[in-house]
Amino acid sequence: MNKSAWKRAGVALTALAVVTGVAGCQDGDAKAGGAKAGSTTTKPAAERQTQSLSDATKVIQAAYRKTSAAKAAKVKMTMSMKGVGAESGTVEMTGVQGWAPASMDITMKGSLLSAGSPGAPEQMRMIMLDQVMYVDMGAEQAAEMDGKRWMKLDMKAAADASGDAALQKQMTGGLDNMNQDPAQQLALLLDSPNLKHLGPEKVNGLETQHYKGTLTFEQMLKANESSKLLSRQEHDQLVATMKKAGLKGYDTELWVTEDGYPARMDVGMTMAQGTMTMRADYSDYGTAIAVQEPPAKDTVDLFAMLKELGKG
């Protein structure tokens, strides 16, 4: 593979990290009934406020069940980062995603995709299926790779080859996070101790009800399945690092349609050096999704190639 191809492979890995980062900010393993009984009523509250919280919880639990059953949707997701040096910029992802089993077919574009990579493509298509990511490197790159335009990134195979059980769980878990479905995001919102109903709003021409909740970093980490791999020392060090970075928590907003599906989800984080915001618009729940892996003759396996180079 020539220098240009290696550069494009680096862009592919950067894109993979961007998508993983977007989903990882919301990662959770809460269940539909995840709001702990009494967790929001430890202090006396007005009857009207308690009733409002109860109603909001019921709406989101119902949305969780409907979204889980839908198993697929169309998505348009935009992430923006500001004030964080070279990583400042935006990335937009559009396409379809499925859950149970996890799959996606999205196209990415934006300044974050090409950050630090001169000559990077203006957009990039990515497919995930069976815990393997495929990245379309484009026709120009295919001409330099014997006509093969797809880069295969088999994280699971790389993890298995390592023989490290903890690493295997982390890497395959990262792929699951990357395809974080809206149902899991709803479940995570149920863990917010200050869930609020903000009233009706129109989103993309649809009548919706607007909800908002916040989670501290510690609460988010507790809900994150991957954090169970951390030792107590690693956990405490991570919390200390995030506090030093000025991260106080995650602001999550949700708009639920009259049909009981999420139309939009917003997640925001503020740190000492800048901010990150993510907006995901969902539609066509239950849409037929037929994600297919690219033909083997059009595919280059990046990790297999690195393994061969290592032998050499």
Disulfide bonds with the S-S distance in Angstrom:
none
